[in-house]
């Protein structure tokens, strides 16, 4: 008779089948893996979010500390063609200097009518903050002084941080519309550089502007702004006018977070579009940009009975003598047949006792306090007067003594 197999059946009170301890550990480890993965992902996302928030807080602090310098919050607004432009009919006070615009967006002296009748000769001025007259009242800027000396009306369309692309777009719009007698077009070395990038020169936020790009046949064209700058949608005015009244947290929530998240998203989209070729690369030949811009202005002036006057301007740290300007660009400007070329640099430099950049800076920049400190390096009132005198003498054919 066969003996029962006692190893396979337990007839005792505990009838549970015994399991190997390794099986239990494997099941526990398997259950832990999804939870560990979720926790790890959550921690990584949290760390990334905190680091990103930290970068926003850092940029917001920089912005808030310089909020009084942000001109875009007062007189400027988004413009789909130029990137940013003056708000017609507005006025403000920047460092005690009145800044006013008429109903057509031209800079005017404080107290002047918003729609004052224009008498000829009309003097249209195109350029950047040198032409606009940063830190100078409108009546002390060279476009206004030149217009007054010519017994005419000045249309000052100079804009802070503008480059050649914006100047040419304004020329295409304003010259046919107003048919000015004279078009004062600024030339400075940095104007071409500003138009070789889609982004402006503001250091606290991203400002977009039109830029020169290469067409399919190798020519040059102006590509429009790649996205709208968020800064113009934000309530900056109350923080500029009452920085102490509105607290840091309010500024972070209402300005910092919406500004920098929008900028980062827009820049991501832009970089993807550039990588895929949907947005063209900026044109890299500055000599050709200079030639193209002033030749196009010359054509516009010829078609509308205007005289193009190219005003050469420099800064103490960039150029104080004509021979310090880029030689190829000077050759291009001198090779144009129609325009009058005004060297407004030599008379500024020539009247200095000490021929140096520091002497130029002391004489022609804006200084306050005692001991003196420089608060702005744009041309001051004296510099504008000298520039205007040179322009008028050149236009009218008055020879230097």
C-alpha positions in Angstrom: 0.0 0.0 0.0 1.3 3.5 -1.0 2.3 5.9 1.7 0.6 9.3 1.6 2.7 12.3 0.4 3.0 14.4 3.6 5.1 17.0 1.9 2.3 18.3 -0.4 -0.6 18.5 2.1 -0.7 20.1 5.5 -3.5 18.6 7.6 -2.8 20.8 10.6 -4.8 23.7 11.9 -2.8 26.1 9.7 -3.8 25.2 6.1 -2.1 28.2 4.4 0.3 27.3 1.7 3.8 28.7 2.6 5.4 31.2 0.1 9.1 32.0 -0.5 10.0 35.4 1.1 11.6 36.5 -2.2 8.3 36.6 -4.0 6.9 39.1 -1.4 9.8 41.4 -1.8 9.6 41.4 -5.5 5.9 42.4 -5.4 6.6 45.2 -2.9 9.5 46.6 -5.0 7.2 46.5 -8.1 4.6 48.5 -6.3 7.1 51.0 -5.1 8.5 51.8 -8.6 5.5 53.8 -10.0 5.3 55.8 -6.7 9.0 56.5 -6.7 8.8 57.7 -10.3 5.9 60.0 -9.6 7.6 61.5 -6.6 10.8 62.0 -8.6 9.0 63.7 -11.5 7.1 65.9 -9.0 10.3 67.0 -7.3 12.0 67.8 -10.5 9.1 69.8 -11.8 8.9 71.6 -8.4 12.6 72.4 -8.5 12.4 73.6 -12.2 9.4 75.8 -11.3 11.1 77.3 -8.3 14.2 78.1 -10.4 12.1 79.7 -13.1 10.2 81.7 -10.5 13.6 82.8 -9.1 14.7 84.0 -12.6 11.4 86.0 -12.9 11.9 87.5 -9.5 15.5 88.4 -10.3 14.5 90.1 -13.6 11.5 91.8 -11.9 13.8 93.3 -9.3 16.1 94.7 -12.0 13.0 96.1 -13.8 11.5 97.7 -10.7 14.8 99.3 -9.7 14.9 101.0 -13.1 11.2 101.7 -13.6 11.8 105.4 -13.7 13.9 104.9 -16.9 11.2 103.1 -18.9 10.1 105.6 -21.5 7.7 103.0 -23.1 5.3 103.3 -20.2 4.7 107.1 -20.8 4.7 108.2 -24.4 5.2 105.1 -26.4 2.9 102.3 -27.5 3.0 99.2 -29.7 3.1 99.7 -33.4 2.8 96.8 -35.8 5.0 98.4 -38.4 7.7 100.1 -36.3 7.5 97.9 -33.2 6.9 100.9 -31.0 5.9 104.5 -31.7 4.9 107.7 -29.9 1.3 108.0 -28.7 -0.2 111.0 -30.6 -1.5 113.8 -28.4 0.4 112.7 -25.3 2.7 114.6 -22.9 4.8 113.7 -19.9 7.8 114.8 -17.9 11.0 112.8 -18.0 13.7 113.9 -15.6 12.1 117.4 -15.6 12.1 117.6 -19.4 8.7 118.0 -21.0 8.0 115.4 -23.8 5.0 116.3 -25.9 3.6 114.9 -29.2 1.0 116.4 -31.5 -2.0 114.7 -33.0 0.2 113.2 -35.8 2.9 111.8 -33.5 5.6 114.5 -34.1 7.5 115.8 -31.1 6.5 119.4 -30.3 7.5 122.0 -27.7 5.4 122.2 -24.5 2.4 124.5 -25.0 2.4 124.2 -28.7 -0.9 123.4 -30.3 -1.6 119.7 -31.0 -2.7 120.5 -34.6 -0.8 123.7 -35.4 -1.0 124.9 -39.0 2.2 124.1 -40.9 4.0 126.7 -42.9 6.7 126.0 -45.4 9.5 125.2 -45.7 8.6 121.9 -44.0 11.5 120.2 -42.3 11.0 116.4 -41.7 13.5 114.9 -39.3 14.2 111.1 -39.2 16.6 109.5 -36.7 16.9 108.0 -33.2 17.1 109.7 -29.7 19.8 112.1 -31.0 17.3 113.5 -33.5 14.4 113.2 -31.1 16.5 115.1 -28.5 16.8 113.0 -25.4 17.1 115.1 -22.2 16.3 118.3 -24.2 13.1 120.2 -24.5 11.8 120.0 -28.1 12.5 123.6 -28.8 16.2 123.0 -28.0 16.7 120.1 -30.4 18.5 120.6 -33.7 15.5 119.8 -35.9 13.4 122.4 -34.2 16.2 125.0 -34.2 17.0 124.4 -37.9 13.3 124.7 -38.9 13.0 128.0 -37.0 16.2 129.4 -38.6 14.7 128.5 -42.0 11.5 130.2 -41.0 9.5 127.0 -41.5 7.9 124.1 -39.6 9.6 121.1 -38.1 8.1 117.6 -38.2 10.3 115.7 -35.7 9.8 112.0 -36.3 12.9 110.9 -34.4 12.3 108.0 -32.0 14.2 106.6 -29.1 16.1 103.4 -30.0 15.1 103.6 -33.7 17.4 102.3 -36.4 17.6 102.5 -40.2 14.7 100.1 -40.8 12.3 102.3 -38.8 13.7 105.5 -40.4 13.1 104.0 -43.9 9.5 102.9 -43.1 8.7 106.4 -41.8 10.3 107.9 -44.9 8.1 105.8 -47.1 5.0 106.9 -45.2 5.7 110.5 -44.3 7.5 111.9 -47.4 4.7 111.2 -49.9 2.1 112.4 -47.3 3.7 115.7 -46.3 6.1 116.3 -49.3 8.5 118.2 -47.0 11.0 120.7 -48.5 13.8 119.1 -46.5 14.3 115.7 -45.0 17.0 115.6 -42.3 18.0 111.9 -42.1 20.4 111.1 -39.3 23.5 108.9 -40.1 25.3 107.3 -37.1 27.3 104.1 -37.1 24.9 102.3 -34.7 21.7 102.9 -36.8 22.5 100.0 -39.2 23.4 97.7 -36.3 20.0 98.2 -34.7 18.3 97.1 -37.9 20.3 93.9 -38.2 18.4 92.3 -35.3 14.7 91.7 -34.6 15.2 93.0 -31.1 15.6 96.5 -29.7 18.1 98.0 -27.3 16.0 98.1 -24.1 17.9 96.3 -21.3 14.9 95.7 -19.1 12.5 93.9 -21.5 12.3 92.6 -25.0 11.4 95.2 -27.6 10.9 94.0 -31.1 11.5 96.1 -34.2 11.5 95.5 -38.0 14.8 94.4 -39.4 16.6 94.0 -42.8 16.6 90.5 -44.2 17.8 88.9 -47.5 15.1 88.2 -50.1 15.0 85.1 -52.3 16.8 86.8 -55.1 19.6 88.1 -52.9 18.1 91.6 -52.4 17.2 93.4 -49.2 13.8 93.8 -47.7 12.4 94.9 -44.3 10.9 92.0 -42.3 8.1 93.0 -39.9 8.2 92.7 -36.1 8.3 89.0 -35.0 6.0 89.5 -32.1 4.3 92.1 -30.0 6.3 93.3 -27.0 4.3 92.5 -23.8 5.6 95.6 -22.0 3.0 97.8 -23.7 0.1 95.8 -22.3 1.0 96.2 -18.7 0.0 98.8 -16.1 3.4 100.4 -15.8 2.1 103.9 -15.4 1.0 103.6 -11.8 4.4 102.1 -10.8 6.3 104.8 -12.6 4.3 107.6 -11.1 4.0 106.1 -7.6 6.8 103.5 -7.1 6.5 103.7 -3.3 2.8 103.4 -3.1 2.5 100.2 -5.1 4.4 97.4 -3.4 6.9 94.8 -4.6 4.4 91.9 -4.6 1.9 93.9 -6.6 4.6 94.7 -9.2 5.6 91.1 -9.4 2.1 89.8 -9.9 0.9 92.5 -12.3 4.1 93.2 -14.2 7.0 90.8 -13.6 5.2 87.4 -14.0 3.0 88.3 -17.0 5.9 90.2 -18.7 8.6 87.6 -18.5 6.5 84.5 -19.0 5.1 86.1 -22.2 8.6 87.0 -23.3 10.0 83.5 -22.7 7.1 81.9 -24.6 7.5 84.3 -27.5 11.2 83.8 -27.6 10.7 80.0 -27.7 8.3 80.4 -30.6 10.7 82.7 -32.4 13.6 80.4 -32.0 11.6 77.5 -33.4 10.4 79.6 -36.3 14.0 80.6 -37.0 15.2 77.0 -36.8 12.6 75.8 -39.2 13.2 78.7 -41.6 9.8 80.3 -41.2 11.4 83.6 -40.2 14.4 84.8 -42.2 17.8 85.5 -40.7 18.9 89.2 -40.4 20.9 90.7 -43.2 24.5 90.8 -42.2 26.2 93.2 -44.6 25.9 96.6 -42.9 27.5 98.5 -45.9 24.7 97.3 -48.2 22.1 98.2 -45.6 23.4 101.7 -45.4 23.5 102.0 -49.2 20.0 100.6 -49.7 18.5 102.8 -47.0 19.8 106.2 -48.1 19.3 105.4 -51.8 15.7 104.5 -51.1 15.3 107.8 -49.2 16.9 109.6 -52.1 14.4 108.1 -54.5 11.5 109.1 -52.3 12.7 112.7 -52.1 13.2 113.0 -55.8 9.6 111.7 -56.4 8.1 114.1 -54.0 10.1 117.3 -54.6 12.1 117.1 -51.3 15.8 117.6 -50.6 17.5 114.8 -48.7 20.0 116.1 -46.1 22.1 113.4 -44.4 23.2 114.6 -41.0 26.3 112.8 -39.7 26.2 112.5 -35.9 28.5 110.7 -33.5 28.9 110.1 -29.8 32.0 110.6 -27.6 32.5 106.9 -27.2 31.8 106.0 -30.8 33.0 108.8 -33.1 34.0 112.4 -32.6 35.7 113.0 -36.0 34.5 112.0 -39.5 37.7 110.0 -40.0 36.7 107.7 -37.1 33.4 106.7 -38.9 33.4 103.5 -40.9 35.2 104.3 -44.1 33.1 102.1 -46.5 29.9 103.8 -45.2 31.4 107.3 -45.6 32.3 106.4 -49.2 28.8 105.2 -49.8 27.3 108.4 -48.5 29.7 110.6 -50.4 28.9 108.6 -53.6 25.2 109.6 -53.5 24.4 112.2 -56.1 21.2 113.9 -54.8 21.6 114.3 -51.0 23.3 117.1 -49.2 25.8 115.6 -46.7 26.2 117.6 -43.5 29.2 116.9 -41.3 27.9 117.8 -37.9 30.8 116.1 -36.1 33.7 118.3 -37.1 32.2 121.6 -35.7 31.6 120.0 -32.4 35.1 118.6 -32.2 36.8 121.6 -33.7 35.7 124.1 -31.0 37.2 122.0 -28.2 40.4 123.2 -26.6 41.4 119.6 -25.7 40.8 117.2 -28.6 39.7 114.2 -26.6 36.6 112.0 -26.0 36.5 113.1 -22.3 36.6 116.8 -23.3 33.8 116.2 -25.8 31.7 114.4 -23.1 32.2 117.3 -20.6 31.2 119.9 -23.2 28.2 118.2 -24.9 26.6 115.8 -22.5 24.2 116.6 -19.6 25.7 117.2 -16.2 24.1 118.0 -12.8 25.1 118.6 -9.2 28.4 119.7 -7.6 30.7 117.9 -8.0 29.3 117.4 -11.5 28.0 114.0 -12.6 26.9 113.0 -16.1 23.2 112.0 -16.2 22.9 111.5 -20.0 25.3 111.2 -22.9 23.1 112.4 -25.6 23.8 115.9 -27.2 22.9 118.7 -24.9 21.4 122.1 -25.8 24.8 123.6 -26.9 25.5 120.6 -29.1 22.1 120.8 -30.7 22.6 124.5 -31.5 25.9 123.8 -33.2 24.5 120.9 -35.2 21.5 123.1 -36.3 23.8 125.9 -37.3 25.9 123.6 -39.5 22.8 122.2 -41.1 21.3 125.6 -42.0 24.6 126.9 -43.3 25.1 123.8 -45.5 21.5 124.0 -46.9 21.6 127.7 -47.6 25.1 127.6 -49.0 26.6 129.9 -46.4 30.4 129.4 -46.4 32.3 128.9 -43.1 34.5 131.9 -42.2 
